[in-house]
Amino acid sequence: MAPGAPERRHEPWAARTLRAAVARGFAPAPSWSVPVRHLLPDGSVTDTAHRAARALTADLATRGAAPGPALVLVAPTAVGRATAAEQHERLDALFDRVAETTAVHPGVPVVLAVGMQWTAPEDEPRARDRLRSLLDRAAARLPQVAPLGLWLPGPGKPRTLNAAVAVAEALGAAGVGWVDDDVTLDPGALAHLVTAFREGGCRGAVGATKVPHTKEFATSRTLARAKEITATATGYPHGCCILVGTDVVAGGLPGRYLSDDGYICFRLLAPGEPDPLARLRLVPDAICHYYVAGPAGETRRRIRRLLLNHLVDLGDWPLPVARHYFRHVLFAGVWPLTDWDGSRGRRLGLQKAALGWLYLGWFTKVAAELGLRGVLRRPLRRIEWAPYSSVPAPRPTARPRQESP
């Protein structure tokens, strides 16, 4: 909602004033739109999603795909994220998961879109060549899947996602899914995700169950332990491995939203329903491995960006949705601000509340900054990307060390 939207008039004065100030405190460009080149299965290039969709429809027919709505699976990355050898290794692992999916669901037409971003103009030729090599590998490994390359300037993962969504809409696809390049999926994980999505009528969103791993940094170990205790905002599908109905992301992510999973969560959260998360399902058998945090400075910047994303969502969406997310997702168990959580014992309940109050303090500091910007009409124009200096993906055979509470 815009800061002055009529819907806000029905909110209590304090909530309306605070949320409107926070919403005004962030004023980015309205759209993620950038020129996109589409590298088609026959090696030709087009600038429009509709032409790409027509070419993909024809390509799927030649591969003997059954008629009907397709699934568009996206692998977003950037030429500067890793070396060519590293990207080949990561995409090869994803190709294995896609091959399993098509074997389990032979009647589902599948498009695999590899998104390759570049930032500096001199990197554009390298991005194009890298993308072509990855698509060649996809064509060789996945003869039943229609490959598509998305070649565009970055940064911003939503730019790649929006390019893929535009093709999915033109194609009449049932769903769009994506897997980040810094996670690893267990065998069968993607197939389980597609099974759950289809069993749910291709509606809402389904996501992988995340398994954390720690790196050599003390920050990583500390944050992993804190996440284990608090489970803050982990009960819904995250954007590292997710599959959503095309209608959920129709038109793409607006320019205000850097967090893809946050946007999807707030769109699908239904606080008036018996199960507010009914349209946001985690799939237990779809296992996704990831590393927690990194060096301290990079982690601080990452958490600040996360808090800004939370605040933008909490300021924008209708109050019942924002209130439920704040009380029952983001700060669940932070007694007495929200309900007490003693489900795992009194000691862990107290630890969860204490850590939650520390997080709330940081949250409040960033909220005050954003609100002050809104009051002074000096909004933040963009939320800086906060990448880690290295983006390794855990080995699928590795398992995190289990610690007793």
C-alpha positions, -999 to 999 in steps of 0.1 A, spaced: 0 0 0 12 35 -7 18 57 24 -14 77 18 -36 47 6 -72 49 17 -69 14 33 -46 29 59 -74 51 73 -89 21 91 -57 14 110 -50 26 145 -33 60 145 0 48 159 3 18 135 -8 40 105 17 67 113 46 44 119 40 22 89 35 51 65 68 67 77 87 35 72 71 31 37 81 66 27 116 59 40 124 37 10 118 50 -26 137 29 -52 132 28 -89 97 15 -96 108 -15 -117 136 -40 -121 132 -39 -158 164 -40 -179 170 -51 -215 171 -89 -217 185 -111 -244 170 -145 -248 192 -173 -261 169 -198 -277 174 -236 -280 185 -233 -317 212 -208 -307 194 -177 -320 188 -146 -299 156 -126 -294 148 -95 -273 112 -104 -264 96 -129 -240 68 -136 -265 92 -147 -292 111 -168 -267 79 -185 -256 69 -193 -292 104 -208 -298 102 -228 -266 67 -241 -275 80 -254 -308 111 -268 -293 91 -288 -266 69 -302 -294 99 -315 -312 111 -332 -280 78 -350 -277 67 -331 -246 31 -337 -237 7 -308 -244 -2 -287 -214 11 -261 -189 49 -263 -185 71 -256 -155 99 -230 -159 129 -238 -137 154 -210 -133 191 -211 -124 200 -174 -116 237 -166 -115 262 -139 -126 295 -142 -145 314 -127 -116 300 -152 -90 324 -180 -98 349 -193 -123 337 -211 -154 347 -245 -140 329 -238 -107 297 -227 -125 299 -258 -147 302 -280 -116 272 -263 -99 250 -264 -129 259 -301 -136 246 -309 -101 214 -290 -109 210 -308 -142 211 -341 -123 182 -329 -102 163 -318 -133 168 -351 -150 154 -369 -119 124 -346 -120 116 -353 -157 119 -390 -150 94 -388 -121 71 -365 -140 75 -375 -177 42 -358 -186 53 -323 -175 69 -301 -201 100 -284 -185 119 -253 -196 153 -248 -179 163 -211 -179 198 -202 -170 201 -165 -161 236 -149 -165 241 -114 -153 269 -91 -160 277 -57 -143 307 -40 -160 301 -35 -198 335 -52 -205 321 -84 -189 292 -87 -213 310 -108 -239 323 -131 -212 288 -135 -198 274 -144 -232 301 -170 -239 297 -185 -204 260 -187 -209 263 -204 -243 287 -230 -228 263 -237 -199 233 -241 -223 254 -265 -245 259 -286 -214 222 -285 -206 213 -296 -241 237 -325 -239 226 -336 -204 188 -330 -207 176 -339 -242 139 -338 -230 141 -303 -215 139 -270 -235 169 -248 -226 167 -210 -225 194 -185 -217 187 -151 -201 215 -127 -206 211 -93 -189 228 -66 -169 228 -68 -131 230 -68 -102 197 -79 -88 183 -114 -87 147 -101 -93 158 -89 -127 166 -125 -138 134 -138 -121 112 -112 -137 127 -121 -171 119 -157 -165 84 -149 -153 77 -129 -184 85 -159 -205 65 -182 -182 34 -160 -186 38 -159 -224 42 -197 -223 11 -202 -201 33 -221 -176 17 -235 -145 47 -226 -123 80 -209 -120 108 -223 -97 144 -213 -90 175 -226 -73 203 -203 -61 238 -211 -71 251 -213 -35 230 -242 -24 231 -279 -30 200 -302 -34 199 -338 -22 190 -364 -49 153 -363 -56 148 -329 -39 135 -311 -70 113 -340 -80 97 -340 -45 92 -303 -48 74 -307 -82 53 -336 -67 41 -314 -38 34 -285 -62 13 -306 -85 -5 -324 -56 -15 -289 -44 -31 -280 -77 -1 -259 -89 -12 -232 -65 7 -211 -39 43 -219 -32 63 -249 -21 99 -248 -8 128 -270 1 136 -278 37 169 -261 45 198 -278 62 224 -254 76 262 -259 75 288 -238 92 319 -223 77 353 -216 94 342 -182 107 331 -177 144 302 -156 130 290 -186 110 290 -209 141 274 -183 163 246 -174 139 239 -211 131 234 -217 168 212 -187 172 191 -198 142 188 -233 158 174 -217 189 151 -191 174 140 -205 141 134 -169 131 114 -166 98 122 -201 86 87 -217 85 79 -208 49 95 -214 15 127 -195 10 140 -182 -23 171 -204 -25 149 -233 -37 112 -225 -43 84 -233 -68 54 -210 -71 23 -207 -92 29 -183 -121 -1 -162 -110 17 -155 -77 45 -136 -95 25 -125 -125 40 -92 -138 72 -98 -119 85 -85 -86 80 -47 -82 111 -26 -79 105 -20 -41 112 -57 -33 147 -71 -32 136 -102 -13 119 -127 -36 107 -150 -8 95 -121 13 74 -108 -15 59 -143 -21 53 -148 17 34 -116 21 14 -122 -10 3 -156 2 0 -152 39 -36 -154 50 -40 -144 87 -77 -148 87 -75 -185 77 -72 -215 102 -37 -221 88 -23 -187 77 6 -205 60 -15 -230 41 -4 -217 7 32 -216 18 44 -252 23 78 -266 31 85 -301 16 102 -323 42 117 -346 15 132 -318 -6 165 -312 12 185 -281 4 220 -276 19 235 -241 25 262 -223 45 253 -200 73 269 -165 72 305 -156 65 330 -130 78 317 -107 105 317 -75 84 299 -91 55 274 -108 78 265 -75 95 258 -59 61 238 -90 51 217 -88 83 211 -51 78 199 -57 43 176 -85 56 161 -61 82 155 -34 56 137 -60 35 115 -70 65 107 -34 73 97 -25 37 73 -55 37 59 -46 71 53 -10 60 37 -19 27 13 -48 31 -21 -46 48 -19 -44 86 -34 -79 94 -7 -95 72 21 -73 87 9 -80 122 8 -117 118 42 -118 102 57 -97 130 41 -116 158 40 -152 146 69 -155 121 96 -129 126 94 -126 164 75 -157 174 83 -167 210 98 -133 220 79 -131 252 63 -109 264 62 -90 231 46 -121 216 34 -155 230 57 -175 251 72 -206 234 80 -233 258 76 -262 234 112 -273 237 116 -266 274 119 -236 297 156 -230 291 154 -229 253 123 -208 256 142 -182 277 171 -184 252 148 -178 223 132 -148 240 166 -133 249 180 -137 214 147 -124 200 151 -92 221 186 -87 208 174 -90 172 145 -67 180 169 -41 192 188 -42 159 154 -42 141 142 -12 160 174 8 152 170 2 115 133 9 117 140 43 134 165 52 106 140 43 79 111 60 97 132 92 102 140 92 65 103 90 58 95 119 81 123 141 66 113 130 31 149 119 25 142 83 15 167 55 10 169 50 -28 183 15 -28 191 -14 -6 227 -23 -13 235 -59 -23 256 -76 4 273 -106 -12 297 -128 6 332 -127 -8 329 -164 -16 298 -184 -25 307 -221 -20 279 -247 -21 279 -276 4 285 -311 -9 253 -330 -9 269 -359 10 280 -335 38 258 -332 69 260 -305 96 273 -313 130 244 -318 153 246 -301 187 224 -310 216 203 -281 229 
